[in-house]
């Protein structure tokens, strides 16, 4: 394979091109890649509609800050 920038031969399959110093090949995976299982083609992401206030309350309940407030301790 050749370097994506200078088109020189990359015999050793190096990550960086020895001639121009740039990344020899484009990335195989992007931040837009989806993980899929072998059984189904569903994405492993779940979406829900929730208000910001409900989300904050849920997070506070999850980390126990409401319990601390009940004990008279102010959480950070």
MDAnalysis code that builds the backbone (N, CA, C; Angstrom):
import MDAnalysis as mda
import numpy as np

u = mda.Universe.empty(228, n_residues=76, atom_resindex=np.repeat(np.arange(76), 3), trajectory=True)
u.add_TopologyAttr("name", ["N", "CA", "C"] * 76)
u.add_TopologyAttr("resid", np.arange(1, 77))
u.add_TopologyAttr("resname", ["UNK", "UNK", "UNK", "UNK", "UNK", "UNK", "UNK", "UNK", "UNK", "UNK", "UNK", "UNK", "UNK", "UNK", "UNK", "UNK", "UNK", "UNK", "UNK", "UNK", "UNK", "UNK", "UNK", "UNK", "UNK", "UNK", "UNK", "UNK", "UNK", "UNK", "UNK", "UNK", "UNK", "UNK", "UNK", "UNK", "UNK", "UNK", "UNK", "UNK", "UNK", "UNK", "UNK", "UNK", "UNK", "UNK", "UNK", "UNK", "UNK", "UNK", "UNK", "UNK", "UNK", "UNK", "UNK", "UNK", "UNK", "UNK", "UNK", "UNK", "UNK", "UNK", "UNK", "UNK", "UNK", "UNK", "UNK", "UNK", "UNK", "UNK", "UNK", "UNK", "UNK", "UNK", "UNK", "UNK"])
u.atoms.positions = np.array([
    [0.822, -1.198, 0.000],
    [0.000, 0.000, 0.000],
    [0.852, 1.243, 0.000],
    [0.333, 2.267, -0.579],
    [1.049, 3.530, -0.660],
    [0.542, 4.504, 0.392],
    [1.371, 5.498, 0.691],
    [1.004, 6.558, 1.638],
    [-0.149, 7.370, 1.052],
    [-1.083, 7.748, 1.898],
    [-2.231, 8.527, 1.434],
    [-1.860, 9.966, 1.082],
    [-0.703, 10.449, 1.570],
    [-0.310, 11.837, 1.335],
    [0.676, 11.987, 0.178],
    [1.768, 11.230, 0.228],
    [2.816, 11.410, -0.786],
    [2.844, 10.281, -1.821],
    [2.012, 9.253, -1.647],
    [1.875, 8.138, -2.579],
    [3.147, 7.298, -2.714],
    [4.064, 7.385, -1.747],
    [5.265, 6.547, -1.754],
    [4.908, 5.171, -1.204],
    [5.657, 4.151, -1.630],
    [5.402, 2.776, -1.191],
    [5.679, 2.626, 0.305],
    [4.769, 1.978, 1.015],
    [4.888, 1.736, 2.449],
    [5.050, 0.229, 2.656],
    [6.231, -0.287, 2.319],
    [6.483, -1.733, 2.317],
    [6.265, -2.372, 3.682],
    [6.697, -1.731, 4.735],
    [6.603, -2.321, 6.068],
    [5.247, -2.167, 6.719],
    [4.329, -1.449, 6.097],
    [3.016, -1.213, 6.685],
    [3.089, -0.311, 7.897],
    [3.994, 0.657, 7.872],
    [4.193, 1.566, 8.999],
    [2.981, 2.464, 9.191],
    [2.723, 2.841, 10.450],
    [1.622, 3.743, 10.772],
    [1.903, 5.126, 10.188],
    [3.130, 5.631, 10.405],
    [3.535, 6.913, 9.841],
    [4.449, 6.660, 8.652],
    [4.264, 7.434, 7.598],
    [5.069, 7.309, 6.389],
    [6.513, 7.718, 6.687],
    [7.464, 6.910, 6.216],
    [8.872, 7.223, 6.464],
    [9.359, 8.355, 5.584],
    [8.638, 8.672, 4.522],
    [9.117, 9.725, 3.659],
    [8.515, 11.092, 3.982],
    [7.217, 11.169, 4.232],
    [6.625, 12.490, 4.518],
    [6.309, 12.685, 6.000],
    [6.250, 11.603, 6.791],
    [5.982, 11.710, 8.229],
    [4.514, 11.768, 8.582],
    [3.629, 11.805, 7.581],
    [2.191, 11.845, 7.849],
    [1.640, 10.453, 8.112],
    [0.395, 10.399, 8.509],
    [-0.254, 9.111, 8.734],
    [-0.379, 8.400, 7.390],
    [0.123, 7.175, 7.300],
    [0.225, 6.485, 6.021],
    [-1.132, 6.082, 5.446],
    [-2.094, 5.729, 6.297],
    [-3.387, 5.252, 5.820],
    [-4.502, 6.000, 6.529],
    [-5.644, 6.170, 5.880],
    [-6.780, 6.785, 6.567],
    [-7.300, 5.859, 7.665],
    [-7.949, 6.397, 8.699],
    [-8.458, 5.550, 9.782],
    [-9.533, 4.597, 9.281],
    [-9.554, 3.390, 9.838],
    [-10.564, 2.408, 9.452],
    [-11.885, 2.654, 10.166],
    [-11.820, 3.232, 11.358],
    [-13.021, 3.488, 12.139],
    [-13.110, 4.975, 12.419],
    [-14.323, 5.493, 12.413],
    [-14.539, 6.910, 12.705],
    [-15.392, 7.033, 13.958],
    [-15.570, 8.249, 14.411],
    [-16.436, 8.478, 15.567],
    [-17.895, 8.209, 15.208],
    [-18.201, 8.100, 13.923],
    [-19.565, 7.814, 13.489],
    [-19.822, 6.325, 13.331],
    [-18.855, 5.474, 13.666],
    [-19.036, 4.028, 13.542],
    [-20.058, 3.536, 14.567],
    [-20.854, 2.569, 14.186],
    [-21.861, 1.990, 15.071],
    [-21.434, 0.580, 15.421],
    [-21.618, 0.205, 16.666],
    [-21.345, -1.171, 17.071],
    [-22.620, -1.979, 16.868],
    [-22.480, -3.095, 16.191],
    [-23.639, -3.945, 15.939],
    [-23.319, -5.365, 16.385],
    [-24.330, -6.062, 16.840],
    [-24.124, -7.441, 17.268],
    [-24.298, -8.367, 16.066],
    [-23.868, -9.626, 16.224],
    [-24.013, -10.602, 15.151],
    [-25.456, -11.048, 14.976],
    [-26.230, -11.012, 16.057],
    [-27.599, -11.532, 16.008],
    [-28.554, -10.522, 15.375],
    [-28.457, -9.278, 15.757],
    [-29.376, -8.262, 15.239],
    [-28.604, -7.105, 14.649],
    [-29.293, -6.298, 13.909],
    [-28.673, -5.123, 13.314],
    [-29.063, -3.866, 14.089],
    [-29.466, -4.029, 15.330],
    [-29.846, -2.878, 16.139],
    [-28.601, -2.235, 16.721],
    [-28.644, -0.933, 16.852],
    [-27.514, -0.249, 17.481],
    [-27.573, -0.482, 18.984],
    [-26.468, -0.317, 19.651],
    [-26.385, -0.534, 21.095],
    [-26.609, 0.769, 21.855],
    [-27.302, 1.696, 21.248],
    [-27.574, 2.976, 21.890],
    [-29.064, 3.070, 22.207],
    [-29.363, 3.692, 23.315],
    [-30.746, 3.915, 23.695],
    [-30.986, 5.414, 23.793],
    [-32.101, 5.849, 23.243],
    [-32.449, 7.261, 23.300],
    [-33.719, 7.419, 24.123],
    [-33.785, 8.467, 24.906],
    [-34.995, 8.763, 25.659],
    [-35.159, 10.274, 25.736],
    [-36.372, 10.671, 25.922],
    [-36.665, 12.100, 26.053],
    [-36.864, 12.376, 27.530],
    [-36.061, 13.300, 28.070],
    [-36.110, 13.603, 29.494],
    [-35.730, 15.066, 29.671],
    [-36.420, 15.750, 30.572],
    [-36.081, 17.146, 30.814],
    [-34.768, 17.232, 31.590],
    [-34.134, 18.380, 31.526],
    [-32.871, 18.587, 32.232],
    [-33.074, 18.456, 33.740],
    [-34.181, 18.975, 34.258],
    [-34.450, 18.879, 35.703],
    [-34.592, 17.426, 36.148],
    [-35.318, 16.631, 35.355],
    [-35.470, 15.213, 35.695],
    [-34.139, 14.485, 35.635],
    [-33.318, 14.849, 34.652],
    [-32.010, 14.212, 34.509],
    [-31.116, 14.518, 35.710],
    [-31.117, 15.775, 36.160],
    [-30.302, 16.175, 37.314],
    [-30.788, 15.471, 38.574],
    [-32.111, 15.411, 38.759],
    [-32.663, 14.712, 39.929],
    [-32.261, 13.240, 39.921],
    [-32.337, 12.624, 38.750],
    [-31.977, 11.206, 38.648],
    [-30.502, 10.995, 38.989],
    [-29.634, 11.877, 38.486],
    [-28.203, 11.747, 38.788],
    [-27.933, 11.983, 40.268],
    [-28.602, 12.951, 40.866],
    [-28.417, 13.216, 42.295],
    [-28.868, 12.032, 43.132],
    [-29.973, 11.419, 42.746],
    [-30.451, 10.238, 43.463],
    [-29.475, 9.080, 43.301],
    [-28.888, 8.954, 42.128],
    [-27.977, 7.843, 41.856],
    [-26.693, 7.941, 42.677],
    [-26.197, 9.169, 42.892],
    [-24.938, 9.276, 43.634],
    [-25.137, 9.547, 45.119],
    [-26.386, 9.536, 45.571],
    [-26.656, 9.602, 47.000],
    [-26.621, 10.989, 47.618],
    [-26.619, 12.046, 46.795],
    [-26.530, 13.383, 47.385],
    [-27.791, 13.744, 48.165],
    [-28.948, 13.218, 47.774],
    [-30.170, 13.492, 48.537],
    [-30.104, 12.848, 49.916],
    [-29.504, 11.669, 49.983],
    [-29.345, 11.004, 51.281],
    [-28.409, 11.805, 52.176],
    [-27.371, 12.388, 51.579],
    [-26.444, 13.215, 52.357],
    [-27.152, 14.464, 52.878],
    [-28.004, 15.063, 52.028],
    [-28.743, 16.250, 52.463],
    [-29.660, 15.927, 53.636],
    [-30.271, 14.735, 53.594],
    [-31.149, 14.331, 54.683],
    [-30.378, 14.171, 55.990],
    [-29.098, 13.822, 55.884],
    [-28.258, 13.693, 57.080],
    [-27.667, 15.021, 57.528],
    [-27.965, 16.097, 56.785],
    [-27.445, 17.411, 57.137],
    [-26.064, 17.712, 56.575],
    [-25.630, 16.930, 55.590],
    [-24.324, 17.143, 54.964],
    [-24.555, 17.730, 53.583],
    [-23.872, 18.826, 53.274],
    [-23.990, 19.438, 51.953],
    [-22.987, 18.801, 51.004],
    [-23.440, 18.097, 49.965],
    [-22.500, 17.503, 49.005],
    [-21.848, 18.564, 48.151],
    [-20.723, 18.235, 47.575],
    [-20.008, 19.196, 46.721],
    [-20.756, 19.477, 45.460],
])
